[in-house]
Amino acid sequence: MAIDKLNKDLNIISSLPTCPSSPNYSADTLKAEFDKAGNIIKEYINNSLIPQILSELADTVIGEGGYKYIPCRTLLCSYTKNGSYTFNTSEHPSFTGIYDIVLIGAGGSGYSGDGVCYGGGGGGVTVLNGVRMDGVYSLNVGKAGKASVNPSSENDGGTTMIMAENALYDVTAVAFGGEGGDIYTPNARSGGVGGANAISPDGVKQYGSGGDCYGYGSGAAGAALNDDVRVANGNGGGGWGIHPGTDGAVFIYGYTRLEE
């Protein structure tokens, strides 16, 4: 932001003579000189500084009649448990009808078997900014991968999605869940990479970790024994060993009008 500096000379009082006298320096003249610096600053603030700042903010949003305002983003709703939900814009309005949406897929479970333990992948993340919404939208929050000694599709984290149900504007997006770790996929895909807990050829223990969900969830850290492993934390985190992942999530942000 380029703002003009106030460069006018404000050393007005110090420039007056030591012993001013009439007629050049009457009482009224002296009072005007004492007020001059304050008026220069007032004129700069009102007629230069403020208009330039408002001009820089003009690319935010202009309301009815050209009235400017600063949009303030706020979290309207969060859905952090597996299940189906509906989001109605009439119940959760956003000024100008613009929303931001974050979708997080569920984390895959870990795997423990065949003498090794593997971490599951963290859930993927999909971010939608500046989406126009009006009406009812259906949401599905992915289910965490189910921990099991027998690898199956239930080890994978479920997909999180949003789609228009009865709405003026179509919004459809998904965030895929993380893959469950197993003996065939030691490096589970998606938001993070699972790691094996094994013994290296030189006898050193190598502890794996569950996948990380970028910016949101976190997988469980590896440990020497399953009982020592911390469970996955944060939505979309991948599990480890016999531990499950975590459910996905949906976060919907809206805007409120902060007037000038």
Phi, psi and omega in degrees: 000122180261113180245132178296139178277154174273104186252002181291148180288121180252009178276059187280314183292318182294342180274354179286153178294156183295324180232075180293149179213165178292160359273347183292332182232069176287173179300317180294323179294318180295318178299321179294322179294322179293332180273347190298314182298316179298322180289327176296316179296318179299315180296322179294316182295311186284324188253355179230302185296305183298312178302323180291321177295315180296326177295321178294330181272358185296340181273008173286266175211142176248124183275199182296139180072015180077015182285127183273149173209161179256119180286134180243118183278140179217149179284120181270313183213146173226135180237108190242008178238146179305136178154179179253139183220168172233143177240122183247121183293336178290333177273336181227072183288152174231134183300133185071003177073021181258134181229157170243139185230136174239123178248134179233123176287158181287153179279145176282155180280165174274179181223136177228116180175164178057028177079006179226163175232142181231151177266148176274161179282144174288155180292149177286163181234132174237128182242128178242117179249141176069038181271131177273128182227144178201107180128209184250135181232139179264140181236147172225122179264124184300148180269139180300146177299139182274123181290132182202149176281350179250108181303136177201177180296340179288348177283339181282147175286148182281159181278139174257136184211162173224141177207152181292135178252304176216077191223155179287324182247134181278127175228116179225123180204155180223157170228114186286149179283163179282152181282141177288142179281142174203179185297338182268339182230069181297336176253083185295141187280175172097217191303344179207182180241126178285158181228147181276148173255109189210180177251123181285165181304332180270010176086006180272133179288138177240114185263126180275179176212153177291165181290153175260140175264114191309117175079355185226279185277175178212135179285171179279138180284147180287160178206171184294323181235152179303323182294342181269355185282134174282141180290157179300145179229149182084145181296136179086004181287142177275146180275182181213145178058234180270009184267145179281171172276198176239156179298161175283197181195158171228129175239128180240124181251147176231182183235140174247158185267116175256104187285154179286000000 
